[in-house]
């Protein structure tokens, strides 16, 4: 069957006109079903709390449920690979964490390249750690910690929640910049490390603020400084490490990512919704209770943070010779 040339040209023009309109319609309607937010941590910790708060608030703004899916294991690599392999349709998101930046160098062979295979969407929050010591030590400040460690090389034990954790890396960055020697003692989680620190079995820890705050108030631990560039509203009496060690900064953070090639319209829509969440005084107050500040910005802003953190922690991993356990 032959089409007259005029009808053929009309058909081609109609298809060409429909293609961009269908993309516009998709962007306007997205999302039309529930979204999955996958995280590489078990329930109960700061990542889980952040994911659930974020999911609830995003759902309110996007008009669809956000289902939180916990896939712990392999230092968050299982969760990351699940998102990398997911369909890039805007319906699978990753709770991005410092482990993603650290693992890029910590692991020699991964089945993905994080910076290449995950599209940055938006930052969520940033929060510092706090340098804490057992009160039996004659140390009350960062300069005293440095002096004591130099006078007693290898005699201070530094506890962490495990090799490559943000707690561990905060301490290794401190060791790298000061040249001191503290023996790293990795634990299977922050809770047992904190228990031994309080008991005096270990001496120093660069712990998450939420888990140490109550022990500091009760006098079971002594706080020396926070690891952020500025003071923390939760522990306002403690100075930043950088006041005594210029250039030092070590914060934990969370954000959102998606599989590579996810449509830009979906990324932009989730980014705008996330920024609206972060601008809300109620969410700001709730995050502040966790000792966190918000990380608003564009996908490019969050992408720069990921690249900078990957480079920064890569240097620390190589300097300290850290390997996964």
Secondary structure as UniProt FT lines:
FT   HELIX           5..29
FT   STRAND          35..39
FT   TURN            43..44
FT   HELIX           46..62
FT   STRAND          66..70
FT   HELIX           74..76
FT   HELIX           77..84
FT   STRAND          92..97
FT   HELIX           98..106
FT   HELIX           114..117
FT   STRAND          118..133
FT   TURN            135..136
FT   HELIX           142..151
FT   TURN            152..154
FT   STRAND          157..160
FT   TURN            163..164
FT   HELIX           166..178
FT   STRAND          183..186
FT   HELIX           190..199
FT   STRAND          204..208
FT   HELIX           209..218
FT   STRAND          222..226
FT   TURN            234..237
FT   HELIX           241..243
FT   TURN            246..247
FT   STRAND          251..259
FT   TURN            260..261
FT   HELIX           264..279
FT   HELIX           281..289
FT   TURN            290..291
FT   STRAND          293..294
FT   HELIX           299..320
//
